[in-house]
Amino acid sequence: MSCSVLSDLTIFDLLALLVAALSAVYARWSWSEAKRANTISLLGHKKSIYDGFFHLKMHMTSKRRFAEPGEVSKFYYHAQNARIYLPADLASVIEKYFDACFWIADTHKRDGGLTNENSSDFEPHLKTIDDLGPKIDEKFLELLQAAGT
């Protein structure tokens, strides 16, 4: 009789081991899928910020000193979200770019834009935009491509 009990325990032990192993495999698969879904979600946020940056960059390229505050202001929430979804160094560069754009747009609105008296005031901000725009583009594309692989 003890031999029968031992064989019953062995069968139950094997079944329990099989269930535990299948549970572990399922848990690993679930973790992998959750990680993948999180990566896709974060990629969507990063892409949205990049789209906003691209629109701002195109506006600044076409308007330069005559940037419109309404168009520049559309990037405000993207600049704030950059702090959350992007690496700190890239978010900092984006903030500098946005600040320069906003200064130009605000000055254009407030002071009537470019005049002979204030033309030199625009130069440092335009230089910031010209210098940082391509760098931001490059860093963004690296970031998005790395996330997509």
VMD Tcl script that draws the C-alpha trace (Angstrom):
set ca {
  {0.00 0.00 0.00}
  {2.82 2.41 0.65}
  {4.10 1.77 -2.88}
  {0.72 2.86 -4.32}
  {0.73 6.06 -2.24}
  {4.28 6.79 -3.39}
  {3.36 6.34 -7.05}
  {0.27 8.53 -6.58}
  {2.39 11.27 -5.04}
  {4.89 11.02 -7.87}
  {2.15 11.43 -10.49}
  {0.68 14.40 -8.62}
  {4.15 15.88 -8.17}
  {4.86 15.53 -11.86}
  {1.53 17.10 -12.78}
  {2.19 19.97 -10.36}
  {5.65 20.42 -11.84}
  {4.19 20.49 -15.35}
  {1.56 23.07 -14.35}
  {4.23 25.20 -12.65}
  {6.47 25.02 -15.72}
  {3.61 25.99 -18.04}
  {2.72 28.85 -15.69}
  {6.30 30.08 -15.77}
  {6.38 29.95 -19.57}
  {3.09 31.85 -19.77}
  {4.29 34.45 -17.24}
  {7.49 35.01 -19.26}
  {5.48 35.39 -22.47}
  {3.09 37.83 -20.75}
  {6.02 39.89 -19.44}
  {7.58 39.99 -22.91}
  {4.33 41.15 -24.52}
  {3.75 43.79 -21.84}
  {7.29 45.10 -22.37}
  {6.70 45.21 -26.13}
  {3.39 47.07 -25.67}
  {5.09 49.59 -23.37}
  {7.83 50.16 -25.96}
  {5.22 50.78 -28.66}
  {3.35 53.21 -26.41}
  {6.52 55.15 -25.59}
  {7.45 55.21 -29.25}
  {4.07 56.81 -30.01}
  {4.75 59.58 -27.48}
  {8.24 60.18 -28.85}
  {6.90 60.28 -32.41}
  {4.27 62.83 -31.40}
  {6.96 65.09 -29.91}
  {9.06 64.70 -33.05}
  {6.08 65.60 -35.26}
  {5.52 68.74 -33.19}
  {9.20 69.62 -33.42}
  {9.18 69.09 -37.17}
  {6.22 71.46 -37.59}
  {7.89 74.09 -35.41}
  {11.15 73.71 -37.33}
  {9.35 74.14 -40.66}
  {7.55 77.22 -39.35}
  {10.82 78.75 -38.15}
  {12.54 77.91 -41.43}
  {9.85 79.65 -43.45}
  {9.13 82.62 -41.14}
  {12.45 83.15 -39.33}
  {12.25 86.62 -37.71}
  {8.53 86.84 -38.43}
  {7.49 83.70 -36.54}
  {3.90 83.69 -35.35}
  {3.34 83.20 -31.61}
  {0.28 81.02 -32.21}
  {2.29 78.56 -34.28}
  {5.27 78.51 -31.92}
  {3.00 78.07 -28.88}
  {1.61 74.85 -30.35}
  {4.89 73.21 -29.37}
  {4.61 74.12 -25.68}
  {3.07 70.83 -24.52}
  {5.43 68.82 -26.69}
  {8.35 70.61 -25.04}
  {6.92 69.75 -21.61}
  {6.34 66.10 -22.60}
  {9.91 65.88 -23.84}
  {11.02 66.00 -20.19}
  {8.99 62.87 -19.50}
  {9.50 60.74 -22.61}
  {12.96 61.71 -23.88}
  {16.48 61.49 -22.47}
  {17.36 64.53 -20.33}
  {20.06 65.81 -22.70}
  {17.70 65.81 -25.70}
  {14.87 67.38 -23.67}
  {17.24 70.15 -22.57}
  {18.29 70.92 -26.14}
  {14.64 70.96 -27.24}
  {13.83 73.39 -24.44}
  {16.62 75.76 -25.58}
  {15.35 75.53 -29.15}
  {11.77 76.27 -28.10}
  {12.85 79.19 -25.89}
  {14.72 80.77 -28.82}
  {11.71 80.28 -31.10}
  {9.36 81.72 -28.51}
  {11.59 84.76 -27.95}
  {11.52 85.52 -31.67}
  {7.76 85.05 -31.98}
  {7.04 87.06 -28.85}
  {9.31 89.91 -29.95}
  {7.71 89.91 -33.38}
  {4.25 90.18 -31.80}
  {5.15 92.67 -29.08}
  {7.64 94.95 -30.85}
  {6.37 94.59 -34.39}
  {9.16 92.26 -35.42}
  {12.42 93.12 -37.05}
  {13.51 96.73 -37.08}
  {16.86 98.39 -37.70}
  {17.19 98.98 -33.96}
  {16.60 95.41 -32.84}
  {18.00 93.33 -35.70}
  {21.11 92.40 -33.73}
  {18.91 91.13 -30.87}
  {17.53 88.42 -33.15}
  {20.91 87.02 -34.20}
  {21.78 84.92 -31.11}
  {18.32 83.34 -31.13}
  {18.45 82.63 -34.86}
  {21.90 81.09 -34.40}
  {20.55 78.88 -31.62}
  {17.75 77.72 -33.91}
  {20.12 77.12 -36.83}
  {22.61 75.23 -34.65}
  {20.21 73.12 -32.62}
  {17.63 72.21 -35.27}
  {19.80 69.70 -37.16}
  {21.21 68.29 -33.91}
  {17.73 67.67 -32.54}
  {16.69 66.07 -35.82}
  {19.69 63.75 -35.75}
  {19.23 62.74 -32.10}
  {15.51 62.17 -32.62}
  {16.00 59.95 -35.64}
  {18.63 57.89 -33.79}
  {16.26 57.54 -30.84}
  {13.27 56.55 -32.97}
  {15.27 54.11 -35.07}
  {16.78 52.47 -31.98}
  {13.31 52.10 -30.45}
  {11.91 50.59 -33.63}
  {14.42 47.73 -33.70}
}
mol new
graphics top color blue
foreach p $ca { graphics top sphere $p radius 0.5 }
foreach p [lrange $ca 0 end-1] q [lrange $ca 1 end] { graphics top cylinder $p $q radius 0.2 }
display resetview
